Amino acid sequence: MGKKRTRFIGIDEIEEKQKEESKLRADRKKAEKVEDKKPEPEVGAIKRPKKDLDSPKSKNNKTHGKNYNNAVKKIDLKKSYKLLDAVELLKKMKYSKFDESIEVHIRTTEDGLRGSVTFPHSIGRIVRVVIVDDKIIENIADGKLEFDVLISHPSYMPKLAKFARTLGPKGLMPNPKAGTISTEPEIAAKKYMAGNVNWKNEPKFPLIHQMVGKISLGSKEIAENISALVKSIDTKKIVSLHIASTMTPGLKIEIDSV
């Protein structure tokens, strides 16, 4: 049983005082309950100040360095550039010490698009091409996917079918549209080693992202690689096209100039 308190009835002053004390006790208990629910701070924990959401540094939780901001000043983000002019601008904006990759970002009229392109110039990446045999199938079963392109003779496709869930999401499953299923796999392999690359939309989105070369490659050569990619997709299926290098902002391209 709790502590007994005597309550006087009929004496106005005492009764009012008791009501006030009772209310204070109730408020104190509520405060104690709220305090008990607060988690104990970890030992050594640092109390971080709240972020100012209106601060330019906190918007989208992204900040750009001085070099990037200087690069942005050299371009008009609202303008559409001719292809060759845009490539030359990317080269002028370069400020990193490494050989940056140049990527094309394309918005298409539909999703589910896929195909392949043979670039006229090296994109600066070694493509590991293998032809399916029993040893390769053993490696796939063991989780060893040491290749970028898998070429298969039709006779091996039934054996590869059980690995579709492993190879498919990575874009490694042989496909007749991409030319990776062939009755002459050696010829198909040479084609890919010469610079043939598969491209496709992102899953469920009408977007294509494709590397087209290194920034050290000549401007004309980079432009020709981009033109080859666009031709393999079909300009009628392209809504917009942007190019960017690893460390620079993107530039919108006039599709008619590609």
C-alpha positions as CSV (number, residue, x, y, z in Angstrom):
1,M,0.0,0.0,0.0
2,G,1.1,3.5,-0.7
3,K,1.6,6.3,1.7
4,K,-1.7,7.6,3.3
5,R,-2.5,11.2,3.0
6,T,-5.2,12.9,5.2
7,R,-7.6,15.1,3.1
8,F,-9.6,17.8,4.8
9,I,-13.0,18.4,3.5
10,G,-14.9,21.6,4.0
11,I,-11.9,23.9,4.8
12,D,-11.5,25.9,1.6
13,E,-7.9,27.0,2.1
14,I,-6.5,23.6,3.1
15,E,-8.5,21.9,0.4
16,E,-7.2,24.3,-2.3
17,K,-3.6,23.7,-1.1
18,Q,-4.0,19.9,-1.2
19,K,-5.4,20.1,-4.8
20,E,-2.3,22.1,-5.8
21,E,0.1,19.7,-4.2
22,S,-1.7,16.8,-5.8
23,K,-1.4,18.4,-9.2
24,L,2.3,19.1,-8.7
25,R,2.9,15.4,-7.8
26,A,1.0,14.3,-10.9
27,D,3.1,16.6,-13.1
28,R,6.3,15.4,-11.4
29,K,5.5,11.8,-12.1
30,K,4.7,12.5,-15.8
31,A,8.1,14.3,-16.1
32,E,9.9,11.3,-14.5
33,K,8.2,8.9,-17.0
34,V,9.3,11.0,-20.0
35,E,12.8,11.2,-18.6
36,D,13.0,7.4,-18.2
37,K,12.1,6.9,-21.8
38,K,15.1,8.9,-23.1
39,P,17.9,6.6,-24.2
40,E,21.2,6.8,-22.3
41,P,23.9,8.5,-24.3
42,E,26.8,6.2,-25.3
43,V,30.1,6.7,-23.5
44,G,32.2,9.1,-25.5
45,A,29.3,10.0,-27.8
46,I,29.4,13.5,-29.3
47,K,26.3,15.6,-29.4
48,R,26.1,16.8,-33.0
49,P,24.4,20.1,-33.7
50,K,21.3,20.1,-35.9
51,K,21.9,20.7,-39.6
52,D,20.7,24.0,-41.1
53,L,18.6,22.7,-43.9
54,D,18.5,26.1,-45.5
55,S,22.3,26.2,-45.7
56,P,23.6,25.7,-49.3
57,K,26.0,23.1,-48.0
58,S,23.3,20.9,-46.5
59,K,21.0,20.8,-49.6
60,N,20.8,17.3,-50.9
61,N,23.6,16.5,-48.5
62,K,26.1,17.2,-51.3
63,T,28.9,19.7,-51.5
64,H,31.3,20.3,-54.4
65,G,34.9,21.4,-54.2
66,K,36.6,24.5,-55.5
67,N,37.9,22.8,-58.7
68,Y,34.4,21.4,-59.6
69,N,32.8,24.8,-59.0
70,N,35.4,26.5,-61.2
71,A,34.7,23.9,-63.9
72,V,30.9,24.7,-63.8
73,K,31.7,28.4,-64.4
74,K,33.2,27.5,-67.8
75,I,29.9,26.1,-69.1
76,D,26.2,27.0,-69.5
77,L,24.2,24.1,-67.8
78,K,21.1,25.2,-69.7
79,K,22.7,25.1,-73.1
80,S,22.7,22.3,-75.6
81,Y,26.2,21.9,-77.2
82,K,27.3,20.4,-80.5
83,L,29.0,17.0,-79.8
84,L,32.6,18.0,-80.8
85,D,32.4,21.3,-78.9
86,A,31.2,19.5,-75.8
87,V,34.0,17.0,-75.9
88,E,36.6,19.7,-76.2
89,L,35.0,21.5,-73.2
90,L,35.2,18.4,-71.1
91,K,39.0,18.3,-71.8
92,K,39.3,22.0,-70.7
93,M,37.4,21.3,-67.5
94,K,39.7,18.4,-66.5
95,Y,41.5,19.1,-63.2
96,S,42.3,15.7,-61.8
97,K,45.6,13.9,-62.2
98,F,44.3,10.6,-63.4
99,D,43.0,9.6,-66.8
100,E,39.2,10.2,-66.4
101,S,36.6,8.1,-68.1
102,I,34.0,9.7,-70.4
103,E,30.5,8.5,-70.1
104,V,27.3,9.0,-72.1
105,H,24.0,9.2,-70.3
106,I,21.0,8.7,-72.6
107,R,17.3,9.0,-71.9
108,T,15.3,6.8,-74.3
109,T,11.6,6.8,-75.4
110,E,11.1,3.4,-73.9
111,D,12.7,0.9,-71.5
112,G,13.8,-2.7,-72.3
113,L,16.1,-1.6,-75.1
114,R,19.4,-3.5,-75.6
115,G,22.0,-4.0,-78.3
116,S,25.7,-3.8,-79.0
117,V,28.1,-1.5,-80.7
118,T,31.6,-1.9,-82.1
119,F,33.5,1.3,-81.2
120,P,35.9,2.6,-83.9
121,H,38.4,3.5,-81.2
122,S,39.6,1.8,-78.0
123,I,37.6,2.9,-74.9
124,G,40.7,2.3,-72.8
125,R,39.3,-0.8,-71.0
126,I,40.5,-4.4,-71.3
127,V,37.5,-6.6,-72.0
128,R,37.8,-10.1,-70.8
129,V,36.1,-12.4,-73.3
130,V,35.6,-16.1,-72.8
131,I,33.9,-18.9,-74.7
132,V,31.8,-21.3,-72.7
133,D,33.2,-24.8,-72.2
134,D,32.8,-27.4,-69.3
135,K,35.6,-25.7,-67.3
136,I,33.9,-22.3,-67.5
137,I,30.6,-23.8,-66.4
138,E,32.4,-25.3,-63.4
139,N,33.9,-21.9,-62.6
140,I,30.4,-20.2,-62.8
141,A,29.0,-22.9,-60.4
142,D,31.8,-22.0,-58.0
143,G,31.0,-18.3,-58.2
144,K,34.1,-17.4,-60.3
145,L,32.9,-14.9,-62.9
146,E,36.2,-13.9,-64.3
147,F,35.0,-12.4,-67.5
148,D,33.2,-9.3,-68.9
149,V,31.6,-11.1,-72.0
150,L,30.5,-14.7,-72.2
151,I,30.2,-16.2,-75.7
152,S,28.3,-19.5,-76.1
153,H,27.6,-22.1,-78.7
154,P,23.9,-22.9,-78.8
155,S,24.6,-26.4,-77.6
156,Y,25.8,-25.1,-74.2
157,M,22.8,-22.9,-73.5
158,P,20.8,-25.7,-71.7
159,K,23.7,-26.1,-69.3
160,L,23.9,-22.3,-68.7
161,A,20.1,-22.0,-68.2
162,K,20.4,-22.9,-64.5
163,F,22.8,-20.0,-63.9
164,A,20.4,-17.4,-65.5
165,R,19.6,-15.8,-62.1
166,T,23.4,-15.3,-61.5
167,L,24.4,-14.2,-64.9
168,G,21.3,-12.3,-66.0
169,P,21.3,-9.4,-63.5
170,K,25.0,-8.8,-64.2
171,G,24.4,-8.6,-68.0
172,L,26.6,-11.7,-68.6
173,M,24.0,-14.2,-69.8
174,P,24.6,-15.0,-73.5
175,N,22.0,-13.4,-75.7
176,P,21.3,-13.8,-79.5
177,K,20.4,-10.1,-79.8
178,A,23.8,-9.1,-78.4
179,G,25.6,-11.7,-80.6
180,T,27.0,-13.6,-77.7
181,I,25.3,-16.9,-78.8
182,S,26.9,-18.0,-82.0
183,T,27.5,-21.2,-84.0
184,E,31.0,-19.7,-84.6
185,P,31.9,-18.5,-81.0
186,E,35.6,-17.9,-81.9
187,I,34.6,-15.3,-84.5
188,A,32.1,-13.7,-82.1
189,A,34.9,-13.5,-79.4
190,K,37.3,-11.7,-81.8
191,K,34.6,-9.2,-82.5
192,Y,34.2,-8.4,-78.8
193,M,37.9,-8.2,-78.2
194,A,38.1,-5.7,-81.1
195,G,35.9,-3.3,-79.2
196,N,32.3,-4.6,-79.4
197,V,30.3,-3.6,-76.3
198,N,26.8,-4.5,-75.1
199,W,24.5,-1.7,-73.9
200,K,21.0,-1.8,-72.4
201,N,18.5,0.3,-70.4
202,E,18.6,0.3,-66.7
203,P,16.1,-2.2,-65.2
204,K,12.6,-0.6,-65.4
205,F,14.0,2.8,-66.4
206,P,14.5,4.3,-69.9
207,L,18.1,5.2,-69.2
208,I,21.4,4.1,-70.8
209,H,24.8,4.8,-69.2
210,Q,27.9,3.8,-71.3
211,M,31.6,4.5,-71.1
212,V,32.9,5.7,-74.5
213,G,36.6,6.3,-73.8
214,K,39.2,8.0,-71.7
215,I,39.7,11.8,-71.6
216,S,43.2,11.3,-73.0
217,L,41.7,10.0,-76.3
218,G,41.5,12.6,-79.1
219,S,38.4,14.8,-79.2
220,K,37.5,13.5,-82.7
221,E,37.9,9.9,-81.7
222,I,35.7,10.3,-78.6
223,A,33.1,12.0,-80.8
224,E,33.2,9.1,-83.3
225,N,32.7,6.6,-80.5
226,I,29.7,8.5,-79.2
227,S,28.3,8.7,-82.8
228,A,28.7,4.9,-83.2
229,L,26.8,4.3,-79.9
230,V,23.9,6.7,-80.8
231,K,23.6,5.1,-84.3
232,S,23.3,1.6,-82.7
233,I,20.4,2.9,-80.5
234,D,18.7,5.0,-83.2
235,T,18.2,8.7,-82.7
236,K,14.4,8.3,-83.0
237,K,14.5,6.4,-79.7
238,I,16.6,9.1,-77.9
239,V,14.9,11.8,-75.9
240,S,18.1,13.5,-74.5
241,L,21.8,12.9,-74.4
242,H,24.4,14.1,-71.9
243,I,28.2,13.5,-71.6
244,A,30.4,13.9,-68.6
245,S,33.8,12.8,-67.4
246,T,34.5,11.2,-64.0
247,M,35.0,14.6,-62.2
248,T,33.1,17.1,-64.3
249,P,29.5,18.3,-64.6
250,G,27.4,16.9,-67.5
251,L,26.9,18.7,-70.8
252,K,23.7,18.4,-72.8
253,I,24.3,17.5,-76.5
254,E,22.3,18.5,-79.6
255,I,21.2,15.1,-80.9
256,D,21.2,16.4,-84.5
257,S,25.0,17.1,-84.1
258,V,25.8,13.5,-83.3
